[in-house]
Amino acid sequence: MIRLLSLFSLVLLVACNTTTPPEVKTDKQVETVAPDATQIPVVDFAGLKPIFTQKSDTTYIINFWATWCKPCVAELPYFIELQKKYEGQKYKFIFVSLDFPKQIQKKLLPFLEKNPLPGEVVVLDDSDSNTWIPAVDPEWSGAIPATMVYHGDDKIFAEKSFHDFPELSDWVETLK
């Protein structure tokens, strides 16, 4: 168990640059209000699990990220563009932050004030990564960024960073 947790920690460190993330820059303004601490739920996986099982006519785009993960931050503008592409359609964006809950006030909230994200932001605080990572996707190593898109029983999952908007948009379109 300790060996698996150590491996998970090592994967996160290798997959993400731990330097201070740059601001998300986009030429399109997102019309959203940055949340305050009371609007960002901190949940364990049991509290997050229902978002993976919605049976509706909505397509869910769920991105696992953290402010300390340089590739995660670099791809956020593409999700903002994607939200604009699907504006008025039944798409829901959920950004699952793996930032440490004690860092919400000091790091996550200031980041979101400068860089509002379209959709809902949730902080996942669950140390039992050996259980929840394979529950999200059996092939997921736990590295971030990672993104899942699903509609009903159809699902796609990517454990990678997207390098531009067309790459992300084309990948999401493969679900159709």
DOKE-41907 format. One record per atom (N, C-alpha, C): residue number from 1; atom name; x, y, z. Coordinates in steps of 0.02 Angstrom, whole numbers, padded with zeros to 5 digits, m for minus. Layout:
<nodes>
seq_atom_c1_c2_c3
NUM_CA_X_Y_Z;
...
</nodes>
This chain:
<nodes>
seq_atom_c1_c2_c3
1_N_00041_m00059_00000;
1_CA_00000_00000_00000;
1_C_00044_00063_00000;
2_N_00094_00064_00044;
2_CA_00139_00121_00047;
2_C_00177_00127_m00018;
3_N_00196_00070_m00046;
3_CA_00233_00070_m00110;
3_C_00189_00101_m00165;
4_N_00124_00085_m00167;
4_CA_00080_00112_m00218;
4_C_00070_00187_m00208;
5_N_00064_00209_m00145;
5_CA_00057_00281_m00133;
5_C_00121_00318_m00152;
6_N_00178_00287_m00139;
6_CA_00242_00318_m00160;
6_C_00246_00323_m00235;
7_N_00225_00269_m00270;
7_CA_00225_00270_m00343;
7_C_00179_00324_m00369;
8_N_00119_00330_m00340;
8_CA_00072_00382_m00361;
8_C_00104_00452_m00352;
9_N_00136_00463_m00296;
9_CA_00168_00527_m00284;
9_C_00223_00540_m00334;
10_N_00262_00489_m00350;
10_CA_00316_00497_m00399;
10_C_00287_00512_m00468;
11_N_00233_00478_m00487;
11_CA_00202_00491_m00552;
11_C_00179_00563_m00556;
12_N_00148_00588_m00504;
12_CA_00125_00657_m00504;
12_C_00183_00706_m00510;
13_N_00237_00692_m00475;
13_CA_00295_00737_m00479;
13_C_00327_00736_m00548;
14_N_00331_00677_m00578;
14_CA_00361_00672_m00645;
14_C_00316_00704_m00697;
15_N_00250_00693_m00690;
15_CA_00203_00717_m00741;
15_C_00193_00793_m00738;
16_N_00204_00822_m00682;
16_CA_00189_00893_m00675;
16_C_00250_00931_m00650;
17_N_00261_00988_m00679;
17_CA_00314_01033_m00658;
17_C_00288_01068_m00595;
18_N_00327_01069_m00542;
18_CA_00304_01097_m00480;
18_C_00320_01171_m00472;
19_N_00339_01204_m00526;
19_CA_00352_01275_m00521;
19_C_00286_01313_m00518;
20_N_00289_01376_m00499;
20_CA_00229_01417_m00496;
20_C_00198_01421_m00565;
21_N_00133_01406_m00571;
21_CA_00102_01404_m00637;
21_C_00094_01474_m00665;
22_N_00098_01479_m00732;
22_CA_00085_01543_m00763;
22_C_00010_01557_m00763;
23_N_m00007_01619_m00774;
23_CA_m00078_01635_m00780;
23_C_m00104_01606_m00845;
24_N_m00167_01586_m00845;
24_CA_m00198_01563_m00907;
24_C_m00212_01625_m00948;
25_N_m00188_01626_m01008;
25_CA_m00199_01683_m01052;
25_C_m00244_01661_m01109;
26_N_m00294_01700_m01122;
26_CA_m00340_01687_m01177;
26_C_m00364_01753_m01205;
27_N_m00376_01754_m01269;
27_CA_m00399_01817_m01299;
27_C_m00474_01824_m01293;
28_N_m00507_01773_m01266;
28_CA_m00579_01776_m01256;
28_C_m00594_01780_m01181;
29_N_m00634_01826_m01161;
29_CA_m00652_01832_m01091;
29_C_m00708_01782_m01075;
30_N_m00701_01748_m01020;
30_CA_m00752_01702_m00997;
30_C_m00798_01741_m00950;
31_N_m00861_01737_m00964;
31_CA_m00909_01772_m00921;
31_C_m00928_01727_m00864;
32_N_m00888_01729_m00812;
32_CA_m00900_01689_m00753;
32_C_m00871_01726_m00694;
33_N_m00897_01712_m00636;
33_CA_m00873_01745_m00576;
33_C_m00828_01696_m00539;
34_N_m00771_01720_m00519;
34_CA_m00725_01678_m00481;
34_C_m00758_01658_m00415;
35_N_m00753_01594_m00397;
35_CA_m00786_01571_m00336;
35_C_m00750_01594_m00273;
36_N_m00786_01595_m00218;
36_CA_m00753_01604_m00154;
36_C_m00749_01535_m00121;
37_N_m00716_01531_m00065;
37_CA_m00704_01466_m00032;
37_C_m00767_01429_m00016;
38_N_m00822_01463_m00003;
38_CA_m00884_01429_00014;
38_C_m00916_01398_m00048;
39_N_m00895_01418_m00107;
39_CA_m00924_01391_m00168;
39_C_m00884_01333_m00197;
40_N_m00828_01317_m00168;
40_CA_m00787_01262_m00193;
40_C_m00794_01204_m00144;
41_N_m00831_01153_m00165;
41_CA_m00838_01095_m00120;
41_C_m00773_01056_m00115;
42_N_m00759_01032_m00056;
42_CA_m00703_00987_m00044;
42_C_m00735_00920_m00028;
43_N_m00722_00870_m00071;
43_CA_m00756_00806_m00063;
43_C_m00707_00749_m00066;
44_N_m00727_00692_m00038;
44_CA_m00690_00631_m00049;
44_C_m00719_00599_m00112;
45_N_m00693_00541_m00132;
45_CA_m00717_00512_m00194;
45_C_m00791_00493_m00191;
46_N_m00813_00471_m00132;
46_CA_m00885_00455_m00126;
46_C_m00928_00515_m00142;
47_N_m00905_00574_m00123;
47_CA_m00942_00635_m00139;
47_C_m00936_00656_m00212;
48_N_m00883_00634_m00245;
48_CA_m00872_00651_m00315;
48_C_m00903_00599_m00362;
49_N_m00908_00538_m00340;
49_CA_m00929_00483_m00382;
49_C_m00995_00495_m00420;
50_N_m01045_00528_m00391;
50_CA_m01107_00538_m00429;
50_C_m01099_00575_m00495;
51_N_m01047_00617_m00502;
51_CA_m01040_00653_m00566;
51_C_m01020_00606_m00623;
52_N_m00998_00546_m00608;
52_CA_m00978_00498_m00659;
52_C_m01035_00452_m00681;
53_N_m01092_00460_m00651;
53_CA_m01147_00413_m00666;
53_C_m01212_00447_m00684;
54_N_m01209_00507_m00709;
54_CA_m01270_00543_m00728;
54_C_m01299_00512_m00792;
55_N_m01362_00497_m00790;
55_CA_m01397_00470_m00848;
55_C_m01444_00524_m00872;
56_N_m01419_00567_m00915;
56_CA_m01460_00622_m00940;
56_C_m01439_00636_m01012;
57_N_m01468_00689_m01040;
57_CA_m01450_00707_m01108;
57_C_m01392_00757_m01110;
58_N_m01356_00763_m01055;
58_CA_m01299_00809_m01049;
58_C_m01234_00771_m01060;
59_N_m01187_00803_m01092;
59_CA_m01119_00776_m01099;
59_C_m01076_00809_m01045;
60_N_m01041_00768_m01008;
60_CA_m00999_00791_m00952;
60_C_m00926_00791_m00973;
61_N_m00892_00846_m00961;
61_CA_m00821_00852_m00974;
61_C_m00788_00864_m00906;
62_N_m00750_00814_m00883;
62_CA_m00720_00815_m00816;
62_C_m00645_00816_m00823;
63_N_m00614_00869_m00798;
63_CA_m00541_00877_m00804;
63_C_m00510_00874_m00734;
64_N_m00460_00831_m00726;
64_CA_m00422_00826_m00664;
64_C_m00359_00868_m00673;
65_N_m00348_00914_m00627;
65_CA_m00293_00962_m00635;
65_C_m00272_00988_m00567;
66_N_m00221_01030_m00566;
66_CA_m00198_01064_m00505;
66_C_m00161_01127_m00525;
67_N_m00162_01177_m00481;
67_CA_m00128_01239_m00497;
67_C_m00052_01231_m00502;
68_N_m00025_01181_m00467;
68_CA_00047_01169_m00467;
68_C_00070_01128_m00527;
69_N_00024_01106_m00569;
69_CA_00040_01064_m00626;
69_C_00043_01107_m00689;
70_N_00103_01120_m00713;
70_CA_00112_01165_m00771;
70_C_00074_01141_m00833;
71_N_00076_01077_m00852;
71_CA_00037_01056_m00911;
71_C_m00038_01064_m00901;
72_N_m00061_01056_m00839;
72_CA_m00132_01065_m00825;
72_C_m00153_01137_m00838;
73_N_m00115_01183_m00812;
73_CA_m00130_01254_m00820;
73_C_m00124_01275_m00893;
74_N_m00076_01247_m00928;
74_CA_m00065_01265_m00998;
74_C_m00124_01247_m01042;
75_N_m00161_01194_m01026;
75_CA_m00217_01173_m01068;
75_C_m00284_01205_m01049;
76_N_m00288_01239_m00994;
76_CA_m00351_01269_m00972;
76_C_m00383_01316_m01023;
77_N_m00344_01357_m01059;
77_CA_m00376_01401_m01110;
77_C_m00415_01362_m01163;
78_N_m00394_01300_m01177;
78_CA_m00428_01261_m01228;
78_C_m00497_01237_m01202;
79_N_m00502_01226_m01137;
79_CA_m00567_01209_m01108;
79_C_m00613_01270_m01109;
80_N_m00585_01329_m01099;
80_CA_m00624_01391_m01103;
80_C_m00651_01399_m01174;
81_N_m00610_01387_m01224;
81_CA_m00633_01390_m01294;
81_C_m00685_01337_m01308;
82_N_m00675_01277_m01280;
82_CA_m00723_01223_m01290;
82_C_m00791_01240_m01261;
83_N_m00790_01272_m01203;
83_CA_m00853_01294_m01172;
83_C_m00889_01343_m01218;
84_N_m00853_01388_m01249;
84_CA_m00882_01436_m01295;
84_C_m00911_01400_m01356;
85_N_m00876_01349_m01380;
85_CA_m00900_01310_m01438;
85_C_m00967_01277_m01423;
86_N_m00974_01252_m01362;
86_CA_m01035_01215_m01343;
86_C_m01086_01258_m01305;
87_N_m01075_01323_m01303;
87_CA_m01120_01367_m01266;
87_C_m01192_01358_m01292;
88_N_m01238_01352_m01246;
88_CA_m01308_01343_m01263;
88_C_m01327_01270_m01276;
89_N_m01277_01226_m01276;
89_CA_m01290_01155_m01285;
89_C_m01285_01120_m01218;
90_N_m01305_01058_m01215;
90_CA_m01306_01022_m01151;
90_C_m01238_00990_m01136;
91_N_m01191_01032_m01116;
91_CA_m01124_01012_m01094;
91_C_m01112_01041_m01025;
92_N_m01084_01001_m00981;
92_CA_m01066_01024_m00914;
92_C_m00992_01012_m00903;
93_N_m00957_01066_m00882;
93_CA_m00886_01063_m00869;
93_C_m00875_01058_m00794;
94_N_m00834_01010_m00773;
94_CA_m00817_01001_m00703;
94_C_m00741_00996_m00699;
95_N_m00711_01039_m00659;
95_CA_m00639_01040_m00650;
95_C_m00624_01014_m00580;
96_N_m00594_00955_m00577;
96_CA_m00579_00923_m00513;
96_C_m00507_00941_m00495;
97_N_m00501_00985_m00446;
97_CA_m00436_01008_m00424;
97_C_m00405_00957_m00375;
98_N_m00342_00941_m00387;
98_CA_m00305_00899_m00341;
98_C_m00258_00940_m00298;
99_N_m00273_01005_m00295;
99_CA_m00235_01048_m00248;
99_C_m00252_01026_m00177;
100_N_m00205_01037_m00133;
100_CA_m00215_01019_m00063;
100_C_m00268_01064_m00032;
101_N_m00316_01036_00005;
101_CA_m00369_01077_00034;
101_C_m00344_01135_00076;
102_N_m00287_01127_00110;
102_CA_m00262_01182_00151;
102_C_m00233_01238_00107;
103_N_m00226_01226_00042;
103_CA_m00200_01275_m00005;
103_C_m00255_01312_m00043;
104_N_m00318_01298_m00028;
104_CA_m00374_01329_m00064;
104_C_m00370_01405_m00059;
105_N_m00364_01431_00002;
105_CA_m00364_01504_00011;
105_C_m00302_01536_m00019;
106_N_m00245_01504_m00010;
106_CA_m00181_01535_m00028;
106_C_m00163_01527_m00103;
107_N_m00183_01472_m00133;
107_CA_m00162_01459_m00203;
107_C_m00221_01452_m00251;
108_N_m00268_01409_m00235;
108_CA_m00322_01394_m00283;
108_C_m00367_01455_m00295;
109_N_m00391_01486_m00242;
109_CA_m00436_01543_m00250;
109_C_m00403_01602_m00287;
110_N_m00342_01621_m00269;
110_CA_m00310_01675_m00308;
110_C_m00301_01656_m00381;
111_N_m00286_01593_m00395;
111_CA_m00279_01572_m00464;
111_C_m00346_01579_m00501;
112_N_m00400_01556_m00469;
112_CA_m00466_01559_m00501;
112_C_m00492_01631_m00508;
113_N_m00471_01675_m00463;
113_CA_m00491_01745_m00470;
113_C_m00460_01776_m00532;
114_N_m00398_01758_m00547;
114_CA_m00364_01783_m00606;
114_C_m00385_01745_m00669;
115_N_m00404_01683_m00661;
115_CA_m00418_01638_m00716;
115_C_m00483_01600_m00705;
116_N_m00540_01633_m00710;
116_CA_m00604_01598_m00699;
116_C_m00613_01541_m00749;
117_N_m00638_01486_m00725;
117_CA_m00650_01428_m00768;
117_C_m00725_01421_m00781;
118_N_m00742_01397_m00841;
118_CA_m00813_01386_m00856;
118_C_m00836_01322_m00822;
119_N_m00888_01325_m00784;
119_CA_m00913_01265_m00752;
119_C_m00898_01263_m00678;
120_N_m00900_01204_m00652;
120_CA_m00894_01192_m00581;
120_C_m00823_01171_m00562;
121_N_m00798_01196_m00506;
121_CA_m00733_01175_m00480;
121_C_m00746_01139_m00414;
122_N_m00715_01080_m00408;
122_CA_m00721_01038_m00348;
122_C_m00651_01018_m00327;
123_N_m00637_01018_m00263;
123_CA_m00573_00994_m00237;
123_C_m00582_00922_m00213;
124_N_m00542_00877_m00240;
124_CA_m00544_00807_m00218;
124_C_m00493_00797_m00163;
125_N_m00516_00778_m00105;
125_CA_m00473_00764_m00048;
125_C_m00486_00693_m00025;
126_N_m00449_00646_m00054;
126_CA_m00458_00576_m00037;
126_C_m00391_00541_m00044;
127_N_m00362_00521_00012;
127_CA_m00295_00491_00011;
127_C_m00295_00419_m00015;
128_N_m00354_00389_m00024;
128_CA_m00358_00320_m00047;
128_C_m00356_00317_m00124;
129_N_m00301_00343_m00151;
129_CA_m00294_00347_m00224;
129_C_m00294_00278_m00257;
130_N_m00274_00226_m00221;
130_CA_m00274_00159_m00249;
130_C_m00344_00134_m00264;
131_N_m00393_00165_m00233;
131_CA_m00463_00147_m00246;
131_C_m00495_00194_m00297;
132_N_m00487_00260_m00289;
132_CA_m00524_00305_m00332;
132_C_m00494_00314_m00401;
133_N_m00429_00307_m00409;
133_CA_m00399_00315_m00477;
133_C_m00426_00262_m00525;
134_N_m00423_00197_m00508;
134_CA_m00450_00148_m00554;
134_C_m00526_00151_m00560;
135_N_m00560_00180_m00511;
135_CA_m00632_00189_m00516;
135_C_m00650_00241_m00569;
136_N_m00607_00291_m00578;
136_CA_m00617_00340_m00631;
136_C_m00605_00307_m00698;
137_N_m00548_00274_m00706;
137_CA_m00533_00237_m00766;
137_C_m00481_00183_m00749;
138_N_m00495_00121_m00766;
138_CA_m00449_00066_m00747;
138_C_m00379_00073_m00776;
139_N_m00371_00110_m00830;
139_CA_m00305_00117_m00862;
139_C_m00267_00179_m00837;
140_N_m00298_00220_m00795;
140_CA_m00268_00282_m00772;
140_C_m00214_00268_m00721;
141_N_m00154_00295_m00732;
141_CA_m00099_00287_m00684;
141_C_m00104_00336_m00626;
142_N_m00145_00389_m00635;
142_CA_m00151_00441_m00584;
142_C_m00116_00505_m00603;
143_N_m00080_00505_m00658;
143_CA_m00046_00567_m00681;
143_C_m00098_00617_m00705;
144_N_m00081_00681_m00695;
144_CA_m00124_00734_m00721;
144_C_m00084_00778_m00767;
145_N_m00117_00812_m00814;
145_CA_m00189_00817_m00822;
145_C_m00219_00753_m00850;
146_N_m00282_00745_m00835;
146_CA_m00321_00689_m00861;
146_C_m00392_00715_m00871;
147_N_m00424_00691_m00924;
147_CA_m00491_00715_m00940;
147_C_m00535_00657_m00960;
148_N_m00596_00660_m00936;
148_CA_m00648_00612_m00955;
148_C_m00706_00650_m00986;
149_N_m00734_00622_m01038;
149_CA_m00795_00648_m01068;
149_C_m00843_00590_m01072;
150_N_m00904_00601_m01049;
150_CA_m00953_00547_m01056;
150_C_m01023_00575_m01068;
151_N_m01061_00534_m01101;
151_CA_m01131_00548_m01115;
151_C_m01167_00482_m01109;
152_N_m01209_00475_m01057;
152_CA_m01242_00411_m01045;
152_C_m01190_00358_m01031;
153_N_m01191_00305_m01071;
153_CA_m01144_00250_m01062;
153_C_m01081_00257_m01105;
154_N_m01079_00307_m01147;
154_CA_m01020_00317_m01190;
154_C_m00969_00360_m01153;
155_N_m00906_00338_m01156;
155_CA_m00854_00373_m01118;
155_C_m00788_00370_m01155;
156_N_m00751_00425_m01150;
156_CA_m00681_00427_m01173;
156_C_m00639_00456_m01117;
157_N_m00577_00435_m01114;
157_CA_m00532_00457_m01060;
157_C_m00463_00469_m01089;
158_N_m00432_00524_m01069;
158_CA_m00364_00539_m01092;
158_C_m00320_00558_m01033;
159_N_m00266_00523_m01026;
159_CA_m00216_00539_m00975;
159_C_m00159_00574_m01011;
160_N_m00170_00638_m01026;
160_CA_m00123_00677_m01065;
160_C_m00141_00750_m01062;
161_N_m00095_00792_m01085;
161_CA_m00112_00862_m01092;
161_C_m00126_00876_m01165;
162_N_m00173_00921_m01177;
162_CA_m00190_00941_m01245;
162_C_m00148_01002_m01262;
163_N_m00120_01002_m01322;
163_CA_m00072_01054_m01341;
163_C_m00103_01112_m01379;
164_N_m00166_01105_m01400;
164_CA_m00200_01160_m01432;
164_C_m00275_01145_m01432;
165_N_m00314_01196_m01450;
165_CA_m00387_01189_m01449;
165_C_m00411_01137_m01500;
166_N_m00386_01137_m01562;
166_CA_m00411_01086_m01609;
166_C_m00400_01014_m01584;
167_N_m00343_01002_m01552;
167_CA_m00330_00935_m01526;
167_C_m00382_00915_m01474;
168_N_m00397_00960_m01427;
168_CA_m00448_00946_m01377;
168_C_m00517_00939_m01409;
169_N_m00535_00986_m01451;
169_CA_m00601_00985_m01483;
169_C_m00611_00922_m01525;
170_N_m00562_00904_m01565;
170_CA_m00568_00844_m01606;
170_C_m00574_00782_m01562;
171_N_m00538_00780_m01506;
171_CA_m00542_00722_m01462;
171_C_m00611_00717_m01432;
172_N_m00639_00772_m01409;
172_CA_m00707_00772_m01380;
172_C_m00758_00748_m01432;
173_N_m00748_00769_m01494;
173_CA_m00794_00750_m01548;
173_C_m00793_00675_m01561;
174_N_m00740_00639_m01541;
174_CA_m00738_00567_m01552;
174_C_m00791_00530_m01512;
175_N_m00818_00562_m01461;
175_CA_m00870_00531_m01420;
175_C_m00935_00523_m01461;
176_N_m00946_00568_m01508;
176_CA_m01009_00567_m01547;
176_C_m01013_00510_m01593;
</nodes>
